[in-house]
Amino acid sequence: MDRQNVVTALENALTHVLERPVTGLHGDIRLFDDLHLDSTTMLEMLMALEDSIGLVVDPEELDADDFVSVDTFTDFVLASGATADPERAAV
């Protein structure tokens, strides 16, 4: 799984959670400030990513700094070892 696969999966998850198209994400977009996510939508996004790319999140290891921007979240996902099938992430 590479960065672009993660961003694509994130766009798909956010489109589902926010119930509006989310495309063209780039690294410096802030998840809370620019996309207006809150704790509930963030949890929904994590669950959507769990289903689509097999992201497994240990609540004990969550760090708010991982959720600042698309780049920090992408780094978090890549470090988690999620190994999605890119076609599955696009669903």
Salt bridges, closest charged atoms under 4 A:
ASP28 OD1 - HIS26 ND1 2.30
ASP33 OD2 - ARG30 NH1 3.62
ASP34 OD1 - ARG30 NH2 2.79
ASP71 OD1 - ARG3 NH2 3.09
ASP75 OD1 - ARG3 NH1 2.65
